[in-house]
């Protein structure tokens, strides 16, 4: 597997923050509106937007607009890619 190191570093950046890990945990329950995430995370809208941009850039999270609210969900393809990258960089060559 050929890796794009910039893309890989974006994934690990997304996973390196406790708030983003909590957001991912909430999204494991299913799609959530930003308004729900704001309430559960008890943070400012600008802070949530910052974290969601990083998660979206990493392709771990997908979003869709519904009126004025954005809804977020985990990306199956992004998750599978992140797992494959982790395996590739941590599996020794025999």
KOLSE-140144 format. One record per residue (C-alpha): residue in one letter; x, y, z. Coordinates in steps of 0.1 Angstrom, whole numbers, plus 2048, in hexadecimal, padded with zeros to 3 digits. Layout:
BEGIN
aXYZ;...
# end
This chain:
BEGIN
x800800800;x80E8227F6;x80783C810;x80386180C;x81586D82B;x80288E82D;x7E187C82C;x7ED863846;x7F987F85D;x7D688F85A;x7C786F867;x7DE86D885;x7D989188D;x7B388B88D;x7B886E8A6;x7D18808BC;x7B88968CF;x7A188B8EB;x7848A18DF;x7858928BC;x78786F8CB;x7688778DF;x7568848C0;x75F8648AD;x7518508CB;x7308648C9;x72E85E8A3;x7328388A9;x70D83A8B5;x703848892;x700868880;x6FE887895;x6F48AB88F;x70E8C5898;x6F58D28B1;x6F58B18C3;x71B8AF8C3;x71C8D38D1;x7058C98ED;x7178A98F6;x73A8B78F3;x7328D7906;x7488ED8EF;x74590C8DA;x7399088B6;x75A9168A9;x76D8FB8BD;x7578DF8B0;x75B8ED88C;x7818EC891;x7808C789C;x7678BD881;x77D8CC866;x79A8B7872;x785898873;x77689F851;x7988A6842;x7A488584F;x78687483D;x77D86385E;x75C87785E;x743880842;x72B89D844;x70B8A8833;x6F78C9836;x6D38C9841;x6C78ED842;x6DE901858;x6EC8E286A;x7078CA860;x7038A5868;x72188F86D;x72786A86C;x74585386C;x75384A84A;x756825844;x77082A828;x78484383D;x78482B85A;x78F80E844;x7AB823835;x7B782E857;x7B980A863;x7CB7FF844;x7E581B849;x7EA81286D;x7F07ED863;x8087F7847;x81E80D85D;x81E7F687B;x8227D486B;x8467C9868;x8537BC847;x85E79884A;
# end
